[in-house]
Amino acid sequence: MIRQGVSLVLSAAFTRATAGALRAKAPGGRERWERKNYAGRNVELYAGPASALAVAVGAGRVSPAAGVAVAVAGICGAYDDIAGADDARRGFRAHLRALRDGEVTSGAVKLFGISAAGLVAGAFLKERPLDRLLAGVVIAGAAHFVNLVDVRPGRAAASVLALGAPGLFRAGAGAGIAAAATGAAAAVLPDDLGERAMIGDTGAHALGAALGAAAVAGNGRVGLVAHAAAVVAAAVYGDKVSETVRVLGGT
């Protein structure tokens, strides 16, 4: 637990420091780092790349494969945050329909990019072919799940804390990756809840991929099947998942 505690604190500190550095420099101009949230309030985007970078570094210290998967998830999320900012289409079906019609949306790039990263990471984290496939599903599916619940302030970061905390009490690589994810989520939660910042797809996908990697590293076949079933069900009923979170948010 001491090692997990140190990793959690380092991840949180790295997230806060990176967000502060980005806020001070505002690469590309401050207007690039602002968005309107669901209530029409101006919020900052620094927390997204800050948390993604911190959790990628933290996970990478434990497992380079997990770190790469988290980094790719964050990069794909960042691309969607920028290129898909004005795209109202949501969900796999909408982006796959667009792809069928010859349009490669930012959502499709995100879908295939994160899925590929999950499968590659799974190939390094597990030995048997079926376990590798399940690992890829869990990592990509967890990234998607956290993004699904990011529909109101603080919901995504709070979900990462709730789902990642039990992993801190395990031994092995899974605990270290979970510590990196929970530390980054804890660092961004106050500003996210206070509607001063949002993590966007960048932070949500990176944090979710880290959760998935922690689950993969800490579970055998039975656990992988259970986690894979859960994230697939969340993807199939994605609209209902997001709507439930909206209702719990009070609007």
C-alpha positions in Angstrom: 0.0 0.0 0.0 2.9 2.4 0.6 4.1 2.0 -3.0 0.5 2.6 -4.3 0.2 5.6 -2.1 3.4 7.1 -3.4 2.3 6.5 -7.0 -1.1 8.1 -6.3 0.4 11.2 -4.8 3.0 11.5 -7.6 0.3 11.1 -10.3 -1.9 13.8 -8.6 1.1 16.2 -8.2 2.2 15.7 -11.8 -1.4 16.3 -13.1 -1.7 19.6 -11.1 1.8 20.8 -12.1 1.2 20.0 -15.8 -2.2 21.7 -15.8 -0.6 24.8 -14.2 2.2 24.9 -16.8 -0.3 24.6 -19.6 -2.5 27.3 -18.1 0.6 29.6 -17.9 1.7 29.0 -21.5 -1.7 28.3 -23.2 -0.1 26.9 -26.4 -2.0 28.2 -29.4 -3.8 30.9 -27.5 -6.2 30.8 -24.6 -9.3 30.5 -26.8 -8.1 27.1 -27.9 -8.3 25.9 -24.3 -11.8 27.0 -23.5 -15.1 25.3 -24.1 -18.8 25.8 -23.2 -20.0 23.1 -20.9 -23.5 21.6 -20.8 -24.8 24.7 -18.9 -23.2 27.2 -21.2 -20.4 28.1 -18.7 -16.8 28.7 -19.9 -14.5 25.9 -18.7 -10.8 25.2 -19.2 -9.4 22.2 -21.0 -6.0 22.0 -19.3 -7.1 19.2 -17.0 -7.6 16.8 -19.9 -4.1 16.6 -21.4 -2.6 17.1 -17.9 -4.4 14.0 -16.5 -3.7 12.0 -19.7 0.0 12.7 -19.5 0.3 12.0 -15.8 -1.6 8.7 -16.0 0.3 7.6 -19.1 3.6 8.2 -17.3 2.4 6.6 -14.1 1.1 3.5 -15.9 4.2 3.3 -18.1 6.4 3.1 -15.0 4.6 -0.1 -14.1 4.0 -1.5 -17.5 5.3 0.2 -20.7 2.6 -1.6 -22.7 -0.1 -0.1 -20.5 1.5 3.3 -20.7 1.5 3.3 -24.5 -2.2 2.2 -24.6 -3.1 5.0 -22.2 -1.1 7.6 -24.2 -2.7 6.5 -27.5 -6.2 6.7 -25.9 -5.4 10.2 -24.8 -4.1 11.2 -28.2 -7.1 9.8 -30.0 -9.3 11.6 -27.5 -7.4 14.8 -28.1 -7.9 14.5 -31.8 -11.7 14.1 -31.3 -11.7 17.0 -28.9 -10.2 19.2 -31.7 -11.5 17.7 -34.9 -14.9 16.6 -33.7 -15.7 19.6 -31.5 -18.6 20.7 -33.8 -19.7 17.1 -34.7 -23.0 16.4 -33.0 -22.9 12.6 -33.9 -22.4 10.4 -30.9 -22.0 6.7 -30.4 -20.4 3.9 -32.4 -23.4 3.4 -34.8 -23.3 7.0 -36.0 -19.6 6.9 -36.8 -19.8 3.5 -38.4 -22.6 4.7 -40.6 -20.6 7.7 -41.6 -17.6 5.4 -42.4 -19.9 3.2 -44.5 -20.8 6.3 -46.5 -17.1 7.1 -47.0 -16.6 9.7 -44.3 -13.9 9.0 -41.8 -15.0 10.9 -38.6 -12.8 11.8 -35.7 -15.0 9.4 -33.7 -14.1 6.5 -36.1 -10.4 7.4 -35.7 -10.8 7.3 -32.0 -12.7 4.0 -32.1 -10.2 2.1 -34.2 -7.1 3.8 -32.7 -8.0 3.0 -29.1 -9.2 -0.5 -30.0 -5.9 -1.2 -31.8 -3.9 0.1 -28.8 -5.9 -2.0 -26.4 -5.2 -5.2 -28.4 -1.5 -4.4 -28.7 -1.2 -3.8 -24.9 -3.2 -7.0 -24.3 -0.7 -8.9 -26.4 2.1 -7.8 -24.0 0.1 -8.1 -20.8 -1.3 -11.6 -21.3 0.1 -14.8 -22.8 -2.8 -16.8 -24.1 -4.6 -15.7 -27.4 -8.0 -15.5 -25.8 -6.8 -13.6 -22.8 -5.0 -11.2 -25.1 -8.3 -10.6 -27.0 -10.2 -10.1 -23.8 -7.6 -7.7 -22.5 -7.9 -5.6 -25.6 -11.7 -5.5 -25.2 -11.4 -4.5 -21.5 -8.9 -1.7 -22.1 -10.7 -0.2 -25.1 -14.1 -0.8 -23.5 -13.1 0.9 -20.2 -11.8 3.9 -22.1 -15.2 4.2 -23.9 -17.2 3.7 -20.6 -15.5 6.6 -18.8 -16.2 8.8 -21.8 -19.8 7.7 -21.8 -20.3 8.9 -18.2 -18.5 12.2 -18.9 -21.8 14.1 -19.4 -21.9 16.2 -16.3 -19.2 17.8 -14.1 -17.1 15.4 -12.1 -18.9 12.2 -13.2 -16.0 10.7 -15.2 -13.3 11.5 -12.6 -15.6 10.3 -9.8 -16.2 7.0 -11.6 -12.5 6.5 -12.1 -12.0 7.0 -8.3 -14.8 4.6 -7.4 -13.7 1.9 -9.9 -10.0 2.3 -9.4 -9.9 2.4 -5.6 -10.5 -1.3 -5.0 -7.5 -2.1 -7.2 -5.2 -0.2 -4.9 -5.5 -3.0 -2.3 -4.2 -5.6 -4.7 -0.6 -6.7 -5.3 1.2 -6.5 -8.5 1.1 -4.3 -11.6 -2.6 -3.7 -11.5 -2.3 -1.9 -8.2 0.3 0.5 -9.6 -1.7 1.3 -12.7 -4.8 1.9 -10.6 -2.9 4.2 -8.3 -1.8 6.3 -11.3 -5.4 6.6 -12.5 -6.9 7.4 -9.2 -4.2 10.0 -8.4 -4.8 11.8 -11.7 -8.6 11.6 -11.3 -8.4 13.0 -7.7 -6.3 15.9 -8.9 -8.8 17.1 -11.6 -12.0 16.3 -9.6 -12.3 19.6 -7.6 -12.0 21.8 -10.7 -14.3 19.5 -12.7 -17.0 19.5 -10.1 -16.7 23.2 -9.6 -17.2 23.7 -13.4 -13.9 25.4 -13.8 -12.4 22.7 -16.0 -13.4 19.7 -18.0 -11.3 16.7 -18.9 -12.9 16.1 -22.3 -12.3 13.0 -24.4 -8.6 13.4 -23.9 -8.7 12.8 -20.1 -11.7 10.5 -20.1 -10.3 8.0 -22.6 -6.8 8.1 -21.0 -8.2 7.5 -17.5 -10.5 4.8 -18.7 -7.8 3.0 -20.6 -5.7 3.0 -17.4 -8.6 1.5 -15.5 -8.9 -1.2 -18.1 -5.2 -1.9 -18.0 -5.3 -2.1 -14.2 -8.1 -4.7 -14.5 -6.2 -6.7 -17.1 -3.0 -6.7 -15.1 -4.9 -7.8 -11.9 -7.2 -10.5 -13.2 -7.1 -13.9 -14.7 -9.5 -15.5 -17.3 -12.6 -15.3 -15.2 -12.1 -11.7 -14.2 -11.3 -10.8 -17.8 -14.5 -12.3 -19.0 -16.5 -10.5 -16.4 -14.9 -7.1 -17.1 -15.2 -7.6 -20.9 -18.9 -8.5 -20.5 -19.5 -5.4 -18.4 -17.8 -3.0 -20.9 -19.5 -4.5 -23.9 -22.9 -4.2 -22.2 -22.1 -0.5 -21.4 -21.2 0.1 -25.1 -24.3 -1.6 -26.4 -26.5 0.4 -24.0 -24.3 3.5 -24.2 -27.2 6.0 -24.7 -29.0 4.6 -21.6 -25.8 4.8 -19.6 -25.2 8.4 -20.5 -28.9 9.3 -19.9 -28.8 7.7 -16.5 -25.8 9.8 -15.5 -27.6 12.9 -16.8 -30.6 12.1 -14.7 -28.5 11.5 -11.6 -26.9 14.9 -12.4 -30.3 16.5 -11.8 -30.9 17.7 -15.4 
